[in-house]
Amino acid sequence: MIGLERELAGHFATRLRKQYALAELTSFRIGGPADLLLEVADEDELALAVSLARRYESPVFVLGAGTNLLISDRGIRGLVLRLGPGFGEIAVQGNRVRAGAAMSFGTLVATAVARGLAGLEFGEGIPGSVGGALIMNAGAFGGELARTVAAVEGVDREGRRCCLQPEQIAFGYRQSALPPGFIVAWVDFQLQPGEVSALGVRVAELKARRARHQPQGLPNAGSVFKNPPGGFAGRLLEQCGLKGERVGAAAFSEQHANFIVNLGGARAAQVRALIELARRRVEDRTGVRLEPELRMVGEWQERSSAPGAGEA
């Protein structure tokens, strides 16, 4: 790690941060420190950082907007990368939209709707970045990102630039399988023409639905569990009396049972304990084994391994 730190410092100077507290960079406001944290400005810098980490056999994790993510109290070992403002641009040509991985997913949705392009309205209110949305195959209200992706550009685990076609990505329910170590830099979307007014009405409807049913005002990371086949996780959690259940300062929301909120000073261990409590109770009472949608990353035990490349 010392060798990597020295090389990165030589190229990036004061932009390289050591033992940086990651809690402030997540929507949960939870998480320990990164060994090394670096924000890269463009694809050349991204490729350089990845190739240096590879040389020193250091794990790499890409931290996006920090939503849908639980970072352990011990933090993340190795190099944590953030994509700078240069990865937050957007270009529209006809029905095709190219967006940087660091762009807010909400901004992408708003831009598409304003241009009269349909296909992303479901994403109104989904927090996080475009890159994170791709990793999770974000979806809601019957829509999902996979249906609109035309191409993905990024950097592989060796630091080489490459482009993936949709058939090279194994999209699934709230997940995607990218090549190991691949880091998303840009995503191209193929959308359909629509009427701005009609799209605006649809987005307003979905915004109102979210406001009625999802917790506001307390740090959270979005839906905790995936919906099981033919059912809804929130409904099962509520049936099992988990609304308001808490471990320390982590609690299931009184407004929506599939959200855990940070009441103030919650720790990752408390959130994880609450997740396991809920899984046991739901399985015992209904026979359904809920699968987390929330990604848990970092070092959870003394000798556990750090995560590989990814984005959240």
N, C-alpha and C positions, 0 to 999 in steps of 0.2 A: 504493500500500500504506500510505503514511503517513496518508492521509485515512481509510481504513478502520480502521486501528489506533486513531486518535484517537476516532472515533465509537464503536467497540466498547468502548474503555476508558471512555468516558463513560457507557455503559449497564451495563457488566459489571465495571468497576473491576479489582480484583486477580485476578479469575478469568481474565482474558485473559493468556496467557503468550506470550512471544516467544522464538523460536529454541529451542523445547523439544525435547529429544532424545526421539525416538519409539521407540527400541529397547526401552526398558523397558515400553512399552505393547503389545508384540507377543509372541506365543508363541515366535517365532524368536530374540528378543533381538537383533534386527538392524535397523538403519535410522538414517538421519540426522535432522536437525531439521525441525520445522514452522516456517514463517515465523511463523504465528500459531496458537495452540491455544486453544480455548474449549470449556468444558463448559456446556451449556444445561440448564435445570431442567425446562422444560415446553414445550408446543407454541407458546405465545406467544413465548417466548425463541428457539425454533428459527426461527420465521417471521421474527422481527426480524433475527436474524443473517443469514439467507439473503437477505432483502431488501436489507440493507446491503451484503453482498458483491456482489449483483447491481448495485447502484447504482455501485459502484466497479470493476465488471468484474473482480472477483477470483474465481479458481476456488475451489470448495468441495469438500472431501473429508470424508466421515463415517467416523471410525475407531471400529469397534465393539470387540470383544474382541481384535482383532489376530491372529486365527488365519487360516490359509489365505492368508497375505499376506506378500509380500516388499517392504519399503520400501527404496528405493535409498539408497546411502551419502550421497548429496547431500541426501536428505530430500524434503519435499513443499512446493511453492510455494503461496502463497495461504493460505486459511483452512482449518484442520482442526477439525472439530467432533466433540465427544463428547456422547452423550446421557446425562444424569445419572440418579440413582436413580429419579426420577419416571417414567422410561420403563422401569422394571424391574418393574412391577406385573403382576398376573394376575387375571382374573375368570372364573369358571366358571358358566354358566347352562345347565342341561340338558347336551346333547351339544356345546355351543358354548363355545369357550375363546377369550378375548381376552388377548393377551400383548403387553407392551411390547417395542419393538425392542431395548432394552438388556438384557432378561432373558437369563440364561444359557439356552442351548437345552437343556442337561441338566436344569435346573430345570423347564422346561416339560414335558419328557418325564416326569420323576418325578411332577409334579403330575397329569398326565393319567392315569398308571398308578394312582396312589393313589386317584383318583376313579372308577376302573373305566372309563376311556375309551380306546378302541383307535384305532390309526392312526399313532402316533408312536414306537412301540417301537424301530423301526430307528435312531432318533436317539440311543439310549443310547451315551454315550461320544464322540459327535461334539462337539468343542469349539466355542466361539464363542457369539455372541449370536443371538437370534431374527431380528433384522434381517439379520445376515450370512448366516444359514442360508437366508433367503428369497432374498437376492441370488444365492447360489450354487445354489439349489434343492438343498439338502443331501439326501443320500441314502446308503443303505447296505443291504446284505443284502436287496435287492429292493424296498425302499421308498424313497419320495422325498417331499419336502415338498409339492410341487405338488398332490398328490392330496388334501390336507387343507385347503388354503387356501380360505377363504370370502370374505374381503375384506381389503384393505390400506389403511390410512389413513396420510397423511403430508403433506408440504409439497412443492409444486412449485418449480421453479427461480425463480419470482417471489416466493416466500414465502407463497403462498396454500395454505390447507388444502384437501385433496381426498381422495376415497375411490375406490379402484380395485376393480373386480370381477375375478375370476380370468380371465375372457375378455379383459380388457384387458392382461394380462401374458403375454408370450410365453415360457412356460417351456420349457426344453430340458434336455439332459443336463448337469447340474452348472452350470446358468446360468439366468438369467431376464432378460428385456428389459423394464425399466421405462421410463416416459417419461424423456427426457433431463433430468437434474437433479433427479429426484424423490427425496426422502429419506423412508425408511420410519420411521414413528413407532409404529404399532400393527398387529398382524396378528390377524385372526379366523380360527379353525380350526373346521371342522365335523368332529367325530369320531364314532365309533360306540360303542355300549355294549359292554362286555366284562366278564369276571370278573377281579377284582383279582388273585386267586391265579395264574390262568393268565398274565395279563400280566406279573406279577412273575417267573414262571419264564422267560418268553421274554426279558425284559430281562437276567436273570442269565446266561442262555445266551450272549447277544450280548456281554455284558461280559467273560465268560471268553474268548470267541473273540478279542476285541480285545487282551486282556492277553497271549494266547499269541503273537499275530502282529505286534503293533505295538510300536515302540520306546518304552521307558520311561526316564525320568530325564534325557534330554538335550533341550534346546530344539529344537523342530521346528515346522513349519507344516502338518502333516497330509500327505495324499497329494499328491505333486508333479505327477503326470500323470493325465489322464483315462484310463479303460480304453478301448482301441480297440474297434470293433465286433467282437463275437465272441471277444474275448480279454481278457487282463489285463495291465495295464502292468507290474506288479511281476514277473510271470513273464517277460516279454520282457527287462526290465532284468537280471534274474538270469541268464537264458540268455546275455546278452551280457557277463557278467562284471563287472557294475557294483556289486555288493554290496561295500561297503568302499572303492570308488573315492572319491578325495578331491581337492579343490583347496583348498590352504591348510587352514583349520580347518573347512571344510564337507565333509561326507562322506555318501555313501549308506549308510544303516543296514545293519549286518550282520544285523539281525533281519528287516527287510522292505525290499526293494530300492526300493520306491516312496516311501520317506521319506528326506529329507535332514536330517541332524542338525547342530547347531552344537556342535562339539567344544570351543568356548571361544574367543571373540574372532573368530568368522567374520564376514566382510564380505559385503554383498549382491552385490558384483561376483564374489566367489568362488562363491557359490551360483548366480548366473546362468551363470557359465562352466561349472559342473558340469552344469547343466541342458542347455546347448547341446552339451556333450561327449556326454551321454547320448543326446540326440536324433539326433546325427550317427551315433553308433555303432549304435544300434538300427535306423535307417533303412538304413545301409550293409549290415547283416548280415541284416535281415529284410524290408526294403522297407516297413516300417510307420513312418509319421511320427507320433510321439507329440505330443499336444497338452497343454500345461500346464493343470492344474487350479489350481495356485498362481497367485494374482494378483500381478503385479509392478507396483507403482505408484511414482510420484515422478519425480524428475528424474534421468535416466540419462546424459544428455549435457549439455554446456555450454549448448546452446540448445534443449533439448527442452522441450516444453510440459508444464505441470502437469496432473494429472488433473481431470476434471470431477466433479460430485457423484456419490457412490456410498457404499457401506458395506462394511466388512469386519470 
